[in-house]
Amino acid sequence: MRRGSIASLLGIGVVAGGIAAAVALALPWLPTPASREASRIDFEFWFVVTICIVIFALVAAAILYSVVAFRAAPDDDSDGPPIHGHTGLEIAWTIVPTLLVTAIGISSAIVLSNDDALGKNVLRIDVTAQQFAWTFSYPDANGLTSATLMLPKDRSVQLRFTSKDVIHSFWVPEFGQKQDTVPGLHPTLHITPDRLGTYPVICTELCGLGHATMRTRAIVMTPAAFDKWLRSQTKATGSPNAGQAGKAVFTNNGCAACHTLAAAGASGKVGPDLDKLGTYAKQAGQSLQDFVRTSIVSPNAYVEKGYPKGVMPQTFGTSIPKQQLDALVTYLTTNGST
Ligand code: CUA
């Protein structure tokens, strides 16, 4: 091979690789990781992308060079010379990909096993998915439930999933992993958050009409702030003062996202206005107490005119501890009675 050809091949390869690398680096393909697991996955991603860019540069160089160097003259209708395969080349293009794919396989296996390895002092959280809401419960804090996923920074967290109805999928882009929730199974997911902040929790499996609204937030806090939150919420929801406990249950479970209730500073418009519970109970012909309890435990029993059936999470009332349900009923009957 002539010196000039090698120089042209190298030149084209460097330009093609440079363009591919620029496209890979200039666009924000992935969110900044907020967990150790996501950082490892990002490493693996870039490892594979780097290999791809090198291969792309080699192929682009060979093709572009051939197109120019071996172009037939305009009036040349002759066939090319008969050729036979190049054994050395065939061995090379078998061995090199084998080595690369094996390297990707081994490094991926290491990343997966590191990501699954629980750390010390694991925080366990039960995640319930249902059309169309997420509920997070903390078994070590008397089953405290929350509609927002509160997490301490730098602590190993194991999420355990339950689906009440259909297949949903838990996804926080910054945590870099997805987990399907399948009815009848209880898959787990390990996360070690390592960046403070608020991140979206998204359902990424088409699960029904309200799929697009099945979102909440994950908040990564300092361990001290997390312990303080856990203590204050456990105290509030377990408070003998039903008003205080009920308000905590109302706030923790995200009721304010859909309902209006002046006493809680809530102004959601998706569901019925809870300041008018007294009027609704009269329309339904029930006592206020019974009406409120039934509406939480089996939301489809009576649906206020103008609101669609099946939007209120169907199993919310049966999935929170009874003492919290009682507190919520008391809270709503005393504050939403007009
Ligand atoms: Cu749940 Cu989509």
Boltz pocket constraint, residues with backbone or C-beta under 6 A from the ligand:
constraints:
  - pocket:
      binder: B
      contacts: [[A, 130], [A, 131], [A, 132], [A, 167], [A, 168], [A, 169], [A, 203], [A, 204], [A, 205], [A, 206], [A, 207], [A, 208], [A, 210], [A, 211], [A, 212], [A, 214]]
      max_distance: 6.0
